[in-house]
Amino acid sequence: MVGDGPRARWEMGTMSQIHCHFCGGIIQDATKIEYRPPRASAQFAMPHTAPCTCAPPVVYEHPPVLGGPDDDQTPDGEAA
């Protein structure tokens, strides 16, 4: 990898891989991800290098645009 720091990596086109938590495959299109709330009982597949074949791919975490539970904008934590 050439460069130093996050900006240099971005300019080179390097992006981290997102793995489906259901099958463990690499998610090719992040816009198709079905985000599910994190839970202690969720079982995660072992990540591997094959593409994800799930429709839709599953990730157990809060969607990046919504943030986590600490980022709630309403006093009761409910979505507006």
Buried (B, 14 or more C-beta within 10 A) or exposed (E): EEEEEEEEBEEEEEEEEBBBBBBBBBBEEEEEBBBBEEEEEEEEBEBEEEEBEBEBBBBBEBEEEEEEEEEBEEEEEEEE
